Amino acid sequence: MKTTLDLPPPLLYTAKALSAMRGESLKDFVISAIQARINSLQNKPDTIITPAWMAHVGELAEIKDEIQNIQSNIDAEFEKINAHDWQ
């Protein structure tokens, strides 16, 4: 399968140079580098980096009851029908 990667020039130049020094194609070099990274992460699942956005999940857990109270008040207000608005 083909794909396009946008690599920083210094990284690409280093990869090309190292693959040439090893006598392998850039394609084979990149495949082996990606496979090595995958193997490393699969062997150490605890080293997988949590995405930055997930760091904020649960930050408001300590005020969960207050948030539910506010939501209940909002829901109650939206359930009210103003007869004047329906005329």
N, CA, C and O atoms as a GROMACS GRO file, in nm:
protein
  348
    1MET      N    1   0.085  -0.117   0.000
    1MET     CA    2   0.000   0.000   0.000
    1MET      C    3   0.090   0.124   0.000
    1MET      O    4   0.195   0.126   0.065
    2LYS      N    5   0.048   0.224  -0.072
    2LYS     CA    6   0.125   0.347  -0.079
    2LYS      C    7   0.063   0.452   0.011
    2LYS      O    8  -0.059   0.458   0.029
    3THR      N    9   0.150   0.536   0.066
    3THR     CA   10   0.105   0.651   0.145
    3THR      C   11   0.210   0.761   0.131
    3THR      O   12   0.322   0.736   0.087
    4THR      N   13   0.173   0.879   0.170
    4THR     CA   14   0.265   0.992   0.163
    4THR      C   15   0.293   1.040   0.305
    4THR      O   16   0.201   1.059   0.384
    5LEU      N   17   0.418   1.058   0.336
    5LEU     CA   18   0.459   1.110   0.465
    5LEU      C   19   0.529   1.243   0.446
    5LEU      O   20   0.613   1.256   0.357
    6ASP      N   21   0.495   1.338   0.527
    6ASP     CA   22   0.561   1.469   0.522
    6ASP      C   23   0.662   1.472   0.636
    6ASP      O   24   0.626   1.499   0.751
    7LEU      N   25   0.787   1.446   0.605
    7LEU     CA   26   0.892   1.438   0.706
    7LEU      C   27   0.974   1.565   0.708
    7LEU      O   28   0.995   1.628   0.604
    8PRO      N   29   1.020   1.604   0.826
    8PRO     CA   30   1.110   1.719   0.833
    8PRO      C   31   1.238   1.687   0.754
    8PRO      O   32   1.290   1.576   0.764
    9PRO      N   33   1.287   1.782   0.675
    9PRO     CA   34   1.406   1.755   0.592
    9PRO      C   35   1.523   1.693   0.667
    9PRO      O   36   1.581   1.597   0.616
   10PRO      N   37   1.562   1.742   0.786
   10PRO     CA   38   1.676   1.679   0.853
   10PRO      C   39   1.653   1.531   0.883
   10PRO      O   40   1.746   1.450   0.873
   11LEU      N   41   1.530   1.495   0.921
   11LEU     CA   42   1.498   1.355   0.948
   11LEU      C   43   1.508   1.271   0.821
   11LEU      O   44   1.564   1.162   0.823
   12LEU      N   45   1.455   1.323   0.713
   12LEU     CA   46   1.460   1.251   0.585
   12LEU      C   47   1.603   1.232   0.538
   12LEU      O   48   1.641   1.124   0.493
   13TYR      N   49   1.684   1.338   0.549
   13TYR     CA   50   1.824   1.329   0.505
   13TYR      C   51   1.900   1.226   0.588
   13TYR      O   52   1.980   1.150   0.535
   14THR      N   53   1.875   1.225   0.718
   14THR     CA   54   1.942   1.128   0.805
   14THR      C   55   1.898   0.986   0.772
   14THR      O   56   1.980   0.894   0.766
   15ALA      N   57   1.768   0.968   0.750
   15ALA     CA   58   1.717   0.835   0.715
   15ALA      C   59   1.777   0.788   0.583
   15ALA      O   60   1.816   0.672   0.570
   16LYS      N   61   1.784   0.878   0.485
   16LYS     CA   62   1.843   0.840   0.355
   16LYS      C   63   1.989   0.801   0.372
   16LYS      O   64   2.034   0.701   0.316
   17ALA      N   65   2.063   0.879   0.449
   17ALA     CA   66   2.205   0.852   0.468
   17ALA      C   67   2.226   0.719   0.541
   17ALA      O   68   2.311   0.639   0.502
   18LEU      N   69   2.149   0.697   0.647
   18LEU     CA   70   2.165   0.572   0.722
   18LEU      C   71   2.124   0.450   0.640
   18LEU      O   72   2.188   0.346   0.647
   19SER      N   73   2.017   0.465   0.562
   19SER     CA   74   1.975   0.350   0.481
   19SER      C   75   2.080   0.320   0.374
   19SER      O   76   2.105   0.204   0.344
   20ALA      N   77   2.140   0.424   0.317
   20ALA     CA   78   2.244   0.404   0.215
   20ALA      C   79   2.366   0.336   0.279
   20ALA      O   80   2.426   0.246   0.221
   21MET      N   81   2.402   0.382   0.400
   21MET     CA   82   2.518   0.323   0.468
   21MET      C   83   2.494   0.176   0.500
   21MET      O   84   2.588   0.097   0.504
   22ARG      N   85   2.370   0.139   0.524
   22ARG     CA   86   2.336   0.001   0.555
   22ARG      C   87   2.312  -0.082   0.429
   22ARG      O   88   2.294  -0.204   0.436
   23GLY      N   89   2.311  -0.016   0.314
   23GLY     CA   90   2.291  -0.087   0.188
   23GLY      C   91   2.147  -0.131   0.166
   23GLY      O   92   2.122  -0.230   0.098
   24GLU      N   93   2.054  -0.058   0.222
   24GLU     CA   94   1.913  -0.093   0.203
   24GLU      C   95   1.838   0.028   0.146
   24GLU      O   96   1.884   0.142   0.153
   25SER      N   97   1.724   0.000   0.091
   25SER     CA   98   1.644   0.109   0.034
   25SER      C   99   1.584   0.191   0.146
   25SER      O  100   1.571   0.144   0.260
   26LEU      N  101   1.546   0.314   0.114
   26LEU     CA  102   1.480   0.400   0.211
   26LEU      C  103   1.349   0.335   0.255
   26LEU      O  104   1.312   0.342   0.373
   27LYS      N  105   1.279   0.272   0.162
   27LYS     CA  106   1.153   0.205   0.193
   27LYS      C  107   1.175   0.098   0.299
   27LYS      O  108   1.103   0.093   0.399
   28ASP      N  109   1.274   0.012   0.278
   28ASP     CA  110   1.302  -0.095   0.375
   28ASP      C  111   1.346  -0.038   0.510
   28ASP      O  112   1.312  -0.092   0.615
   29PHE      N  113   1.423   0.070   0.506
   29PHE     CA  114   1.469   0.134   0.629
   29PHE      C  115   1.350   0.188   0.709
   29PHE      O  116   1.343   0.168   0.831
   30VAL      N  117   1.258   0.255   0.641
   30VAL     CA  118   1.141   0.311   0.708
   30VAL      C  119   1.051   0.200   0.762
   30VAL      O  120   1.001   0.210   0.873
   31ILE      N  121   1.032   0.095   0.683
   31ILE     CA  122   0.950  -0.018   0.729
   31ILE      C  123   1.010  -0.079   0.855
   31ILE      O  124   0.937  -0.106   0.951
   32SER      N  125   1.140  -0.100   0.857
   32SER     CA  126   1.201  -0.161   0.976
   32SER      C  127   1.197  -0.066   1.095
   32SER      O  128   1.183  -0.111   1.209
   33ALA      N  129   1.209   0.064   1.072
   33ALA     CA  130   1.202   0.162   1.181
   33ALA      C  131   1.062   0.165   1.242
   33ALA      O  132   1.047   0.168   1.364
   34ILE      N  133   0.961   0.165   1.158
   34ILE     CA  134   0.822   0.165   1.207
   34ILE      C  135   0.793   0.035   1.280
   34ILE      O  136   0.730   0.036   1.385
   35GLN      N  137   0.839  -0.077   1.226
   35GLN     CA  138   0.816  -0.206   1.291
   35GLN      C  139   0.884  -0.211   1.427
   35GLN      O  140   0.827  -0.263   1.522
   36ALA      N  141   1.005  -0.157   1.436
   36ALA     CA  142   1.076  -0.156   1.564
   36ALA      C  143   1.001  -0.072   1.666
   36ALA      O  144   0.993  -0.109   1.783
   37ARG      N  145   0.946   0.040   1.624
   37ARG     CA  146   0.869   0.127   1.714
   37ARG      C  147   0.742   0.057   1.761
   37ARG      O  148   0.706   0.064   1.878
   38ILE      N  149   0.674  -0.009   1.669
   38ILE     CA  150   0.552  -0.084   1.704
   38ILE      C  151   0.586  -0.194   1.804
   38ILE      O  152   0.516  -0.211   1.904
   39ASN      N  153   0.691  -0.269   1.778
   39ASN     CA  154   0.732  -0.377   1.869
   39ASN      C  155   0.765  -0.321   2.007
   39ASN      O  156   0.728  -0.380   2.109
   40SER      N  157   0.833  -0.210   2.011
   40SER     CA  158   0.870  -0.148   2.138
   40SER      C  159   0.747  -0.110   2.218
   40SER      O  160   0.742  -0.134   2.339
   41LEU      N  161   0.648  -0.051   2.153
   41LEU     CA  162   0.526  -0.008   2.222
   41LEU      C  163   0.440  -0.126   2.263
   41LEU      O  164   0.376  -0.124   2.368
   42GLN      N  165   0.436  -0.230   2.181
   42GLN     CA  166   0.356  -0.347   2.214
   42GLN      C  167   0.416  -0.424   2.331
   42GLN      O  168   0.342  -0.485   2.409
   43ASN      N  169   0.547  -0.423   2.344
   43ASN     CA  170   0.613  -0.494   2.453
   43ASN      C  171   0.605  -0.419   2.584
   43ASN      O  172   0.623  -0.478   2.691
   44LYS      N  173   0.579  -0.288   2.578
   44LYS     CA  174   0.570  -0.204   2.698
   44LYS      C  175   0.446  -0.116   2.688
   44LYS      O  176   0.458   0.004   2.664
   45PRO      N  177   0.327  -0.174   2.706
   45PRO     CA  178   0.205  -0.096   2.689
   45PRO      C  179   0.194   0.022   2.786
   45PRO      O  180   0.123   0.118   2.757
   46ASP      N  181   0.262   0.015   2.899
   46ASP     CA  182   0.255   0.125   2.994
   46ASP      C  183   0.332   0.247   2.949
   46ASP      O  184   0.320   0.354   3.009
   47THR      N  185   0.410   0.233   2.842
   47THR     CA  186   0.486   0.348   2.793
   47THR      C  187   0.411   0.424   2.685
   47THR      O  188   0.461   0.525   2.634
   48ILE      N  189   0.293   0.378   2.650
   48ILE     CA  190   0.214   0.449   2.549
   48ILE      C  191   0.174   0.584   2.606
   48ILE      O  192   0.118   0.591   2.716
   49ILE      N  193   0.201   0.687   2.534
   49ILE     CA  194   0.173   0.823   2.580
   49ILE      C  195   0.024   0.852   2.567
   49ILE      O  196  -0.037   0.827   2.463
   50THR      N  197  -0.032   0.905   2.674
   50THR     CA  198  -0.172   0.943   2.673
   50THR      C  199  -0.186   1.073   2.594
   50THR      O  200  -0.110   1.167   2.617
   51PRO      N  201  -0.282   1.080   2.502
   51PRO     CA  202  -0.302   1.204   2.427
   51PRO      C  203  -0.328   1.321   2.521
   51PRO      O  204  -0.390   1.304   2.626
   52ALA      N  205  -0.281   1.439   2.484
   52ALA     CA  206  -0.290   1.557   2.569
   52ALA      C  207  -0.433   1.588   2.610
   52ALA      O  208  -0.458   1.629   2.724
   53TRP      N  209  -0.529   1.569   2.519
   53TRP     CA  210  -0.667   1.605   2.552
   53TRP      C  211  -0.722   1.518   2.664
   53TRP      O  212  -0.812   1.561   2.736
   54MET      N  213  -0.669   1.396   2.680
   54MET     CA  214  -0.720   1.306   2.782
   54MET      C  215  -0.678   1.349   2.923
   54MET      O  216  -0.736   1.304   3.022
   55ALA      N  217  -0.576   1.434   2.932
   55ALA     CA  218  -0.531   1.481   3.062
   55ALA      C  219  -0.640   1.563   3.132
   55ALA      O  220  -0.640   1.574   3.254
   56HIS      N  221  -0.732   1.619   3.054
   56HIS     CA  222  -0.837   1.703   3.110
   56HIS      C  223  -0.963   1.626   3.146
   56HIS      O  224  -1.052   1.681   3.211
   57VAL      N  225  -0.972   1.502   3.106
   57VAL     CA  226  -1.090   1.421   3.135
   57VAL      C  227  -1.094   1.394   3.285
   57VAL      O  228  -0.995   1.347   3.343
   58GLY      N  229  -1.203   1.421   3.346
   58GLY     CA  230  -1.218   1.397   3.488
   58GLY      C  231  -1.171   1.508   3.578
   58GLY      O  232  -1.177   1.494   3.700
   59GLU      N  233  -1.124   1.619   3.522
   59GLU     CA  234  -1.076   1.730   3.605
   59GLU      C  235  -1.184   1.786   3.695
   59GLU      O  236  -1.154   1.836   3.803
   60LEU      N  237  -1.309   1.778   3.653
   60LEU     CA  238  -1.417   1.836   3.731
   60LEU      C  239  -1.489   1.731   3.816
   60LEU      O  240  -1.600   1.755   3.864
   61ALA      N  241  -1.427   1.616   3.834
   61ALA     CA  242  -1.491   1.508   3.908
   61ALA      C  243  -1.528   1.549   4.050
   61ALA      O  244  -1.629   1.503   4.104
   62GLU      N  245  -1.446   1.635   4.111
   62GLU     CA  246  -1.474   1.673   4.250
   62GLU      C  247  -1.599   1.761   4.264
   62GLU      O  248  -1.651   1.775   4.375
   63ILE      N  249  -1.646   1.819   4.156
   63ILE     CA  250  -1.769   1.900   4.162
   63ILE      C  251  -1.881   1.835   4.081
   63ILE      O  252  -1.972   1.904   4.033
   64LYS      N  253  -1.874   1.705   4.068
   64LYS     CA  254  -1.973   1.631   3.990
   64LYS      C  255  -2.115   1.654   4.042
   64LYS      O  256  -2.208   1.675   3.964
   65ASP      N  257  -2.132   1.651   4.176
   65ASP     CA  258  -2.265   1.670   4.234
   65ASP      C  259  -2.320   1.808   4.201
   65ASP      O  260  -2.438   1.823   4.170
   66GLU      N  261  -2.235   1.909   4.208
   66GLU     CA  262  -2.278   2.045   4.177
   66GLU      C  263  -2.318   2.058   4.029
   66GLU      O  264  -2.417   2.124   3.997
   67ILE      N  265  -2.241   1.995   3.942
   67ILE     CA  266  -2.273   1.998   3.799
   67ILE      C  267  -2.408   1.932   3.774
   67ILE      O  268  -2.489   1.982   3.696
   68GLN      N  269  -2.434   1.819   3.841
   68GLN     CA  270  -2.563   1.751   3.825
   68GLN      C  271  -2.677   1.836   3.878
   68GLN      O  272  -2.785   1.838   3.820
   69ASN      N  273  -2.654   1.907   3.988
   69ASN     CA  274  -2.754   1.996   4.045
   69ASN      C  275  -2.788   2.109   3.948
   69ASN      O  276  -2.905   2.142   3.926
   70ILE      N  277  -2.685   2.168   3.890
   70ILE     CA  278  -2.705   2.276   3.792
   70ILE      C  279  -2.782   2.223   3.672
   70ILE      O  280  -2.874   2.289   3.624
   71GLN      N  281  -2.745   2.104   3.622
   71GLN     CA  282  -2.814   2.047   3.508
   71GLN      C  283  -2.960   2.017   3.540
   71GLN      O  284  -3.047   2.036   3.455
   72SER      N  285  -2.988   1.971   3.661
   72SER     CA  286  -3.126   1.946   3.702
   72SER      C  287  -3.207   2.075   3.701
   72SER      O  288  -3.322   2.076   3.656
   73ASN      N  289  -3.147   2.184   3.749
   73ASN     CA  290  -3.216   2.313   3.748
   73ASN      C  291  -3.243   2.360   3.605
   73ASN      O  292  -3.350   2.413   3.575
   74ILE      N  293  -3.146   2.341   3.518
   74ILE     CA  294  -3.164   2.379   3.378
   74ILE      C  295  -3.276   2.296   3.315
   74ILE      O  296  -3.363   2.350   3.247
   75ASP      N  297  -3.273   2.165   3.338
   75ASP     CA  298  -3.377   2.078   3.283
   75ASP      C  299  -3.515   2.117   3.334
   75ASP      O  300  -3.612   2.118   3.257
   76ALA      N  301  -3.525   2.150   3.462
   76ALA     CA  302  -3.654   2.190   3.521
   76ALA      C  303  -3.706   2.318   3.455
   76ALA      O  304  -3.825   2.330   3.427
   77GLU      N  305  -3.618   2.412   3.431
   77GLU     CA  306  -3.660   2.538   3.368
   77GLU      C  307  -3.706   2.516   3.225
   77GLU      O  308  -3.802   2.579   3.180
   78PHE      N  309  -3.641   2.428   3.154
   78PHE     CA  310  -3.681   2.403   3.016
   78PHE      C  311  -3.810   2.322   3.006
   78PHE      O  312  -3.872   2.318   2.900
   79GLU      N  313  -3.849   2.258   3.113
   79GLU     CA  314  -3.975   2.183   3.115
   79GLU      C  315  -4.095   2.275   3.136
   79GLU      O  316  -4.208   2.237   3.105
   80LYS      N  317  -4.071   2.394   3.188
   80LYS     CA  318  -4.180   2.488   3.215
   80LYS      C  319  -4.233   2.543   3.083
   80LYS      O  320  -4.157   2.573   2.991
   81ILE      N  321  -4.364   2.557   3.076
   81ILE     CA  322  -4.427   2.612   2.956
   81ILE      C  323  -4.488   2.746   2.992
   81ILE      O  324  -4.568   2.757   3.085
   82ASN      N  325  -4.451   2.845   2.919
   82ASN     CA  326  -4.508   2.978   2.937
   82ASN      C  327  -4.624   2.990   2.840
   82ASN      O  328  -4.606   2.993   2.718
   83ALA      N  329  -4.745   2.996   2.895
   83ALA     CA  330  -4.866   3.001   2.810
   83ALA      C  331  -4.865   3.119   2.717
   83ALA      O  332  -4.915   3.110   2.605
   84HIS      N  333  -4.810   3.230   2.760
   84HIS     CA  334  -4.805   3.349   2.676
   84HIS      C  335  -4.722   3.325   2.549
   84HIS      O  336  -4.755   3.376   2.442
   85ASP      N  337  -4.614   3.247   2.563
   85ASP     CA  338  -4.529   3.219   2.447
   85ASP      C  339  -4.599   3.131   2.344
   85ASP      O  340  -4.559   3.132   2.227
   86TRP      N  341  -4.700   3.056   2.382
   86TRP     CA  342  -4.768   2.965   2.293
   86TRP      C  343  -4.894   3.024   2.228
   86TRP      O  344  -4.966   2.955   2.156
   87GLN      N  345  -4.920   3.148   2.254
   87GLN     CA  346  -5.039   3.209   2.195
   87GLN      C  347  -5.008   3.278   2.065
   87GLN      O  348  -5.098   3.335   2.002
   0.00000   0.00000   0.00000
